[in-house]
Amino acid sequence: MSLEELVADIEHTYGEMGESAAVSLDRETRNELALLAAAYEPDELDELVRRGAHMLFQTAVETGNLDFHLRSAYDVTYDEYLSGMTYDEMAGGGGPPDRDDTRRYQF
């Protein structure tokens, strides 16, 4: 996999979701969501789900968990995704530049 494939997968999933996503909840999740709703008193339960997604994303980035999964699946990191290029591309595409050793120390 590659950076281009990651971008394509993200764009595809983003397009499929649209403005809302239907999510099925198990018993434990419903209980936790109900407790959070009682404590935070949001206008809509959707707000708690959005906060949960933001918190999961932030935690995954901060702990390196997102990078681990991205590297495993796409061989890129979140920083590479944000910049739009891999570390190899940032460094010039590979090894050190070719040098003309006969002129190396000439000024």
N, C-alpha and C positions, 0 to 999 in steps of 0.2 A: 504494500500500500504506500501511498505517498501524500504529500501536502495537497496536491490537486484532487486526489480522491477524497480526502477529509473535507475539503471545501465543498465538493460536489455533494457528499453525504449530508453535510450541515444544511446546505441550501435546499436539498430535496426534503429533508425532515421538516425544516422551517416552513416550506411551502405546503406540505401536507397538513401541518397543525392548524394553519389559519389563525383565527383570532381566539379560538378556544380548543381545549382538548378534553375529551371525555375520559375520566379516570375512574376505574373501579377501585373500591376501597375494601380492604379486609376489616375484620372486627377490631383488630388492634389499632389500625390507622384511624378508623372512625372514632374510637375511644379517645385517642390522642388528639385528634382534630377537635372533638367536642370539648375536651379539657382546655385546649388552647383558646377556643372560641369563648369559653366562659371566662378565662383569665384576661384575654386581650380585648374582648368585646368589639371585634371588627364590624364594619358595616355589612360586609359580605364574607362568606367563607372563602371565596376566591382569593381574597387578600392574604389569608393565611397560607394558602397553597403557593401563591407567588413568593411570599417571604421564605417559605420552606425551600423552594427551588433556588432562590438567591443564596440562602445560607449554605445549602449543599454545594453549590457551585463555588462559593468563596472558600469554603473549607477544603474542597478538593484541590483548588489552585494553591492555597497556602501550605497544604501538607505535601504537595507533590504527587498526590494520588492521581490527579488528572493527567499530569505529564507521564506517569507510569503507564496508564491505560492508553494514552495517545501514542506513546512510543511503541507499546506492544502491538497495537492494531495498525498504526499508520507510519511508524518510524519517524515521527515528528513530535515536537513539544508544543505547549501552548504558546510560548514566546515565538516559535517559528511560525505558528498559525497567525498570530497577531501581526508579525512583520511581513508575512506573505512570502517568505523565503527561508530555506533551511540554513543551518549553520555553515554547511559547506559552501552554499551559494554566497553567504555573507562574507566568507573568507576568501572568495575568489575562485571557488570551484574545485578545490582539492589541495594538492601539494604546494610547496613553495614555488615562487616564480623562477623561471630559468635565468641563470646568470652567465654572463660572459666572463669567465675567470681570468682571461688575459687582461681585461679592462677593469677588473673588480676594484683595485686600489688606486686607479689613476683618477686624477682630478682634472 
